[in-house]
Structures are given as structure tokens and as C-alpha cells.
Amino acid sequence: MSKKTYQVYILKNRMNRRFIGKAEDAQAEHTAHNKGQFKGTKAFKPWQMEWCSGHLSRNDALRLEEELRHHKTNTSMLESITHKHEMGM
């Protein structure tokens, strides 16, 4: 049996509001956000996928999601974290 993997993703809307989350399938989650299936993001759609991680263990995804949420309004810090993550650091 294979372990579940998760993706951490950043959605952004036209008002530059961001939503950061994790899911087994980030693309399906993005679609659900735009269909209004989540109460917290429904009023702010449509959402664009700004960034998405590769597949991570649950613990790694939780850590990355928390780090990104901590810097949610700081675009340069988000870019730094996502870039560092893409480089495998």
C-alpha cells in the first residue's frame, strides 16, 4: 500500500487575496474552490493557481503550509520560500 502524498498550493484572486492550502490533488481542490464548494473562499472567486508544490509527505506538507501561511501577505517571502522549495532545499 502506498502512502498518501499531498501538495501545498497558493491560490490568488483578482484582488490579490491569497488562500494557502494542502490537498492530495491540488488541481481538483482549485476547481472546487472556483465552484464555490468552500464557504471561506466562495465569496472571493475566481481563483488562479499561483503556485503548487510537488508531492510531499503529510508532515512536510503541514510544515510548508504553515510556513507559507505565516508569510501570506509578504510576497517576497512567499517567493523566497517557494523558490527554495523548488530547489529541493
Steps between C-alpha positions, in 0.01 A plus 500: 500500500645835400500798735281798427679804369390860519557818306513846652353772281449874488190643336469868417199701385470823302508706824838340586341308786674169562389163627758241603402137540604140461327212325566162347408652163561876487345538154173338610500720811553811284200402288289447815594847629387655171172306511428659839521175695693658790319749721814701584605567141165499319450879513846573360504287183624461234835369619817452296761241593802713594728215610486131577758274664597155395375197691593505868448288807220616731746641755706685239181642346375617840832673573515670161136609516555656844816679385324642195195608702726681745627717210174512300503878448875529437545427130880507508512250789251272322715512187809422705336201670348359181826547308700332776248215503527455122877480531459207743655678794 
